[in-house]
Amino acid sequence: MTEALHDREPTRVLLANQPTRGHWLRYGTQVGARIWIKRDDHTGSELMGNKVRKLEYLMAEALSEQATHVITCGGEQSNHARATAFAAAQLGMKSVLVLRTDDPASPPAPTGNILLDRLVGAELVWISRAAWRDRNRLLAEQADKLRAAGARPYIVPEGGSNALGSWGYIRAMRELVDDLATIASTDHPVTIVYACGSGGTGAGLILAAKLWKLHERGIRVAGINVCDDRAYFVAAIGKICAEAEARWQLGANVTPEDIEIVDGHVGLGYAKSRPEELATIRDVARADGVVLDPVYTGKAFHGMVTELQKDPQRFGSAVAFIHTGGMFGLFASPETLAQVL
Ligand SMILES: Cc1ncc(COP(=O)(O)O)c(C=O)c1O
């Protein structure tokens, strides 16, 4: 981080094991590509994955406001919601999770992340897909209810993806620049590839890449969306970057052209897997002993490999794939993955 940027960095609370390590994947040689992986799935155990980096800043703000409760939202198997609930417990706060499900009247079984949410004592509020469109109002309602009962709530937005949370991946880029100094000496250019779900990881990476003019060093950043589409994420990431710019005057001036989203790999839809995606998860586990998750990293990784098979130079000479976590999602429906074993 440059001195000027360091001065603007908001306060953070230490939650993640970092820097995370990285290594080459043998699986890459099976598909004729050089694939290096950054193990952000090793940022912790209960708190593993990309969300922890964002939560360092968000929870620091919650602490500074002397919050007693943290409220957030997500899909029923949300990694972000689970990570937020554990971060809250580790810091002595309670949590309320507003979770989207098909039928709120009969909530899903306690598997995967839900089991952990329940274990850590989070209050779960189930809402329908239709009500999800109104999630920000519902979060505010939960906050009002807690305030009326004398508590001090702090709202973490969906995915921890706002300007403050984006600092997690501005900071992570500092690690990546060091990581890539080794890779880029032999492989040039290099693309950093990540799974894009709500845009916060992308916003941090893109802000940092722009600030440090990484394209001049042959380093690109590309997100593979696992839901919605390219236009949605160019707008969502652009909005987070603009908010960060307004709040900290970073001088990055991110434009839509800076936001590379590789669309076309959502497949059957968010959190729905095709057999070929599951087969990639299996093959990476068998080649390298690395576990990808079905909703985010497995889908994005499969999309990346599909692109590389069409054009081996699609991402330059090598790819740096960020493993953003999500392993507990595997245990939500083990029968699905078992089909390819
Ligand atoms: C494991 C995992 N990877 C990637 C993402 C996507 O990150 P972001 O929401 O910052 O786009 C998420 C959450 O949405 C996640 O849980």
PDBQT file of the ligand as one rigid body, heavy atoms in Angstrom, charges set to zero:
ROOT
HETATM    1  C1  LIG A 401     -17.066 -18.312  -1.268  1.00  0.00    +0.000 C 
HETATM    2  C2  LIG A 401     -17.417 -17.028  -1.913  1.00  0.00    +0.000 A 
HETATM    3  N1  LIG A 401     -16.715 -16.637  -2.984  1.00  0.00    +0.000 NA
HETATM    4  C3  LIG A 401     -17.006 -15.500  -3.640  1.00  0.00    +0.000 A 
HETATM    5  C4  LIG A 401     -18.044 -14.681  -3.225  1.00  0.00    +0.000 A 
HETATM    6  C5  LIG A 401     -18.327 -13.439  -3.999  1.00  0.00    +0.000 C 
HETATM    7  O1  LIG A 401     -17.730 -12.320  -3.426  1.00  0.00    +0.000 OA
HETATM    8  P1  LIG A 401     -18.403 -10.894  -3.565  1.00  0.00    +0.000 P 
HETATM    9  O2  LIG A 401     -19.716 -10.961  -2.856  1.00  0.00    +0.000 OA
HETATM   10  O3  LIG A 401     -17.450  -9.974  -2.940  1.00  0.00    +0.000 OA
HETATM   11  O4  LIG A 401     -18.606 -10.638  -5.033  1.00  0.00    +0.000 OA
HETATM   12  C6  LIG A 401     -18.802 -15.039  -2.091  1.00  0.00    +0.000 A 
HETATM   13  C7  LIG A 401     -19.939 -14.243  -1.587  1.00  0.00    +0.000 C 
HETATM   14  O5  LIG A 401     -20.781 -13.729  -2.263  1.00  0.00    +0.000 OA
HETATM   15  C8  LIG A 401     -18.475 -16.247  -1.418  1.00  0.00    +0.000 A 
HETATM   16  O6  LIG A 401     -19.166 -16.650  -0.338  1.00  0.00    +0.000 OA
ENDROOT
TORSDOF 0
